[in-house]
Amino acid sequence: MPSEAVMDRTTDLTGRALDSLKGRIDAFHAAVAAAEREVAAEVLRRTGEEDVKGEQALIELGPFAVGRIDPDRFAQLLGVAEAPLTSEAVDVLSRANSILTGFRAELERHVVDVEPGGDLRDAVKAALADFGRAYGAARAVELARAGTFDEVAHGHLLGPLPFRLWHRAERQLAPPLIVRVRGEDCLPVGLGEFLDGNLVLVLIAGGPTTPAPLSRLITPGTFVMQTADPESLSRLAETEHPGVAILFDEDRPGQAHFVHDPDAGEATWGRLTVDRMPSEAEVGRGRRVPMWVEEVEHLRALAEAPPAPVSTPGTPSVAVPDAVPQERRAAATKVGAAGGSGVAETSPEPTSVDPVDRLAAWLLSQADLDGPAASGAPEE
């Protein structure tokens, strides 16, 4: 059992994460309230009771939405041609309205606890499917209004709706999740399938984790962060990209701190800021040592700028990675010069180099240096 101090720390971090994401949470609930209002009005109107008060709608939207949220944004999913409502269709609208009502201002829905030894991906998948009930209900209403709802074909819309079935507009309105997970169960590589639209996830890791669990989720369009500072979550809340962050419960030297911001540059190394890169001594312990070391190496490779090109006058520049020994660099340059024999001394230095030519020159240098025929001995 976690100690009382650990539980208090986790509770505090959860509250601060909720505060950071309050804008996103309020926006989602305001949109659901708008949909609920429209469904309720639809039932009343189509059954001959049209007296729906605007004051009640404002109460449902809440103070955050006033002047900020378009009340009809979520309800736009419902805009279809009308058909006379049957008793079955009215029942669908009533069931959908009950689902939407259940989402009203329930902050606990945004906090997910992964059971000890549980699967992080499965927990997130289940939580998002539960939120998908709101979108499924909106779709069911749309079908019922059009007179095309079929219980066999569409009944699943009134239950949990998996994230993979969400539409683009629904993913743009995705509710944020805060997931509390033990450090040893924090294996987030499977979360990539959910990082789409405007969804953001905050993982509160209780206890030591591998050094860079999120490094494998870094892609050009995804905001990724590892930190022990709750204040840093404001950047995640403000991003216009899907994003994921780990909030460590303690500031440990063996855990990397970094931010990958898609808007910070074109190349990966330009978008990635590493505030702490653990040393091998700091991460070389644990049950999954190879994974620990590999995560650090992967993060370091992403963060390093490419090597400067090696060039001689009149020959294509040859980019040789830092890992290539010095003697190979000299040989690579020599091979590049040999490739320009009879031309290099009279031709002016090119202003640009075809990337294909550059790659070919480097490959040729490696073939000459590393091929079995060059050394007369088998490769190690």
ZIJO-V186726 format. One line per field, one symbol per residue. ss: DSSP state (~ for helix, > for strand, _ for the rest). phi: phi as a letter, one per 30 degrees, with the letter a starting at -180 (. if undefined). A space follows every 10 residues. Layout:
BEGIN
ss = ???
phi = ???
END
This chain:
BEGIN
ss = ___~~~~~~~ ~~~~~~~~~~ _~~~~~~~~~ ~~~~~~~~~~ ~~~~~~____ ___~~~~~~~ ~_~~~_____ ___~~~~~__ ______~~~~ ~~~~~~~~~~ ~_____~~~~ >>>______~ ~~~~~~~~~~ ~~~~~~~~~~ ~~~~~~____ ~~~~~~~~__ __~~~__~~~ ~~____>>>> >>~~~__~~~ ~~~~_____> >>>>>>____ ____~~~___ _>>>>>>__~ ~~~~~~~~__ _>>>>>>>__ ______>>>> _~~~___~~~ ~>>>>>___~ ~~~_____~~ ~~~~~~~~~~ ~~~______> _______>__ _____~~~~~ ~~~~~~~~~_ __________ ____~~~~~~ ~~~~~~~~~~ _~~~~_____
phi = .ddddddddd dddddddddd ceeddddddd dddddddddd ddddddcjcc dcdddddddd diddddibcd ecdddddcdb ddbedddddd dddddddddd ddcdhcdddd cccddeidcd ddddeddddd ddeddddddd deddddicdb eddbeddcbe ceedcddedd ddceddbccc bdedcdbded dedcdbibdb bcccccjdbd dbecddcdbe ccdbbbacce dddddddcdc cdabbccddb ccddcdcabc cecdlddedd dcccdbcddd ddcdbkdbee dedddddddd dddddddddc bbeibddcdc eeddeddddd dddddedddc eibedcdddd dbbdeddddd dddddddddc deddcibddd
END
